[in-house]
Amino acid sequence: MRLFRNSEIIGIAESALTFALESSRDSHPNEYMGLLRGEDARKLGLDRSGTVLSDVLVIPGTESNPVSATVKTSMVPNDVSAAGSIHSHPNGVLKPSDADLATFGKGDVHIIVGAPYERGDWQAFDTEGDPIDLPVLDVELPEKEFFDFTQADIDRELAPSEEDDRDGGWFF
């Protein structure tokens, strides 16, 4: 049992799969790699428990070439919503390699996307490398705020104050 996310993965959000397909296409002929994050299904308006793969996290410093992609483990955040991995096979083969299987122990589900990166060119696998069915779910994902401030906050901060007006304006 996992400490933070102990429910089964019930599907992948359409937007997360679309992002991964497009990113894989953009990376071709090199491999693409990302980590999968999950969101509680009930928070997404579904009437059941479980986890929906909702985001693909691109790790800074990931190195890739036509036959492999390597994530710098020091750059992977300690994320309680981490659920697995997703990467591409530019050769189109939707079967995990021995190197893939060596990394499948981290996370619950691993997805391989194959060239030509169309809607049906992917397969999900469990930690042992066995194919699993993973429904694509049309769910509305909540807007996530990357920063804890808005453009209005910035405008307010940059606006000249009455004190600036008395002093003749800003000094740069």
Phi and psi in degrees as a GROMACS rama.xvg file:
@    title "Ramachandran Plot"
@    xaxis  label "Phi"
@    yaxis  label "Psi"
@TYPE xy
-85.056  148.282  ARG-2
-66.9663  -43.1389  LEU-3
-105.151  -35.1325  PHE-4
-127.826  99.432  ARG-5
-111.735  19.3482  ASN-6
-107.959  156.344  SER-7
-68.3958  152.907  GLU-8
-83.8665  122.071  ILE-9
-103.324  -8.20672  ILE-10
168.122  179.238  GLY-11
-120.86  137.096  ILE-12
-66.1212  138.443  ALA-13
-51.1012  -43.2586  GLU-14
-66.4319  -34.3159  SER-15
-68.6737  -42.7003  ALA-16
-65.2603  -43.3063  LEU-17
-60.0245  -43.6386  THR-18
-58.5721  -46.5439  PHE-19
-65.2554  -40.5021  ALA-20
-63.2912  -45.0348  LEU-21
-66.211  -41.0338  GLU-22
-65.676  -38.8352  SER-23
-64.1695  -43.2159  SER-24
-61.6908  -42.8085  ARG-25
-67.4357  -28.6003  ASP-26
-83.9889  -18.1559  SER-27
-55.5622  134.974  HIS-28
-89.7789  5.31562  PRO-29
-85.3178  158.419  ASN-30
-71.2768  152.998  GLU-31
-114.162  145.616  TYR-32
-145.416  140.456  MET-33
-149.778  168.49  GLY-34
-106.527  148.283  LEU-35
-98.7792  137.83  LEU-36
-114.868  150.33  ARG-37
-119.105  155.401  GLY-38
-129.551  144.096  GLU-39
-59.938  129.543  ASP-40
-58.68  -36.5171  ALA-41
-66.6472  -32.0993  ARG-42
-69.7032  -17.4043  LYS-43
-99.0493  9.45091  LEU-44
87.3612  8.2934  GLY-45
-86.4083  146.203  LEU-46
-94.3163  52.1773  ASP-47
-163.293  160.224  ARG-48
-85.9889  162.333  SER-49
133.386  -179.841  GLY-50
-116.875  135.055  THR-51
-106.566  127.195  VAL-52
-68.1491  112.908  LEU-53
-113.079  -22.2301  SER-54
-141.187  151.733  ASP-55
-113.988  120.315  VAL-56
-97.5617  121.148  LEU-57
-91.6724  124.995  VAL-58
-91.5282  126.065  ILE-59
-59.1189  142.424  PRO-60
84.5326  3.61502  GLY-61
-63.4745  130.744  THR-62
-108.854  137.329  GLU-63
-142.078  157.371  SER-64
-146.885  -175.685  ASN-65
-64.1083  -14.8418  PRO-66
-120.653  -4.37123  VAL-67
-161.363  162.253  SER-68
-137.396  134.528  ALA-69
-123.974  125.311  THR-70
-94.6908  134.932  VAL-71
-77.0361  109.695  LYS-72
-61.5925  -25.0118  THR-73
-69.5704  -15.7515  SER-74
-96.1844  -6.38386  MET-75
-77.9871  123.726  VAL-76
-71.3288  152.123  PRO-77
-79.1382  95.8405  ASN-78
-118.812  118.419  ASP-79
-69.2397  -14.884  VAL-80
-98.4216  8.0168  SER-81
-62.4468  136.959  ALA-82
-131.034  -15.5096  ALA-83
160.527  -153.446  GLY-84
-137.668  163.903  SER-85
-144.041  134.203  ILE-86
-152.197  165.405  HIS-87
-104.805  155.841  SER-88
-119.379  101.477  HIS-89
-57.5355  -22.3397  PRO-90
-79.6542  -5.16459  ASN-91
85.7254  -4.73112  GLY-92
-74.992  121.516  VAL-93
-98.8546  56.1226  LEU-94
-141.684  135.504  LYS-95
-69.7305  139.513  PRO-96
-81.5928  173.234  SER-97
-61.0449  -37.9878  ASP-98
-64.954  -38.8979  ALA-99
-61.1163  -48.0217  ASP-100
-59.65  -32.2611  LEU-101
-66.6282  -23.1365  ALA-102
-100.112  -8.46201  THR-103
-70.9968  -10.2034  PHE-104
-68.5378  -19.2343  GLY-105
-98.1996  107.438  LYS-106
107.232  171.245  GLY-107
-99.4373  -27.1048  ASP-108
-142.146  144.46  VAL-109
-134.336  132.621  HIS-110
-116.492  135.145  ILE-111
-112.599  129.399  ILE-112
-109.759  130.745  VAL-113
-114.845  151.569  GLY-114
-60.6511  141.536  ALA-115
-91.3634  18.094  PRO-116
66.187  40.4857  TYR-117
-93.4364  177.059  GLU-118
-53.8259  -34.8567  ARG-119
-97.112  6.12286  GLY-120
-95.5315  56.832  ASP-121
-156.486  158.923  TRP-122
-148.94  138.103  GLN-123
-96.4795  148.942  ALA-124
-135.104  152.616  PHE-125
-84.7778  -174.88  ASP-126
-67.5247  -18.4775  THR-127
-89.4335  -7.04793  GLU-128
90.9479  11.2615  GLY-129
-86.204  136.351  ASP-130
-61.1367  141.897  PRO-131
-131.647  154.098  ILE-132
-82.3085  132.79  ASP-133
-136.015  103.364  LEU-134
-63.1747  146.645  PRO-135
-92.5268  124.709  VAL-136
-109.863  133.4  LEU-137
-90.4488  86.841  ASP-138
-119.108  150.625  VAL-139
-88.8056  115.865  GLU-140
-85.3995  141.437  LEU-141
-69.0368  146.908  PRO-142
-66.362  129.622  GLU-143
-106.203  134.672  LYS-144
-90.7744  119.391  GLU-145
-76.5833  -40.0183  PHE-146
-109.74  156.37  PHE-147
-96.2823  24.0518  ASP-148
-138.442  161.659  PHE-149
-114.915  174.751  THR-150
-62.3329  -35.7974  GLN-151
-61.1595  -38.3318  ALA-152
-62.8612  -42.3175  ASP-153
-64.6183  -46.6358  ILE-154
-59.35  -42.14  ASP-155
-63.1424  -40.8553  ARG-156
-67.0594  -35.7339  GLU-157
-87.5571  -13.5277  LEU-158
-66.3403  138.902  ALA-159
-64.6114  138.717  PRO-160
-92.5493  171.656  SER-161
-60.7081  -35.7587  GLU-162
-63.7867  -39.2339  GLU-163
-62.3806  -40.3562  ASP-164
-63.2593  -39.5278  ASP-165
-68.3812  -32.674  ARG-166
-86.2752  1.96107  ASP-167
89.872  16.9739  GLY-168
109.11  -172.213  GLY-169
-82.4634  150.757  TRP-170
-111.394  123.789  PHE-171
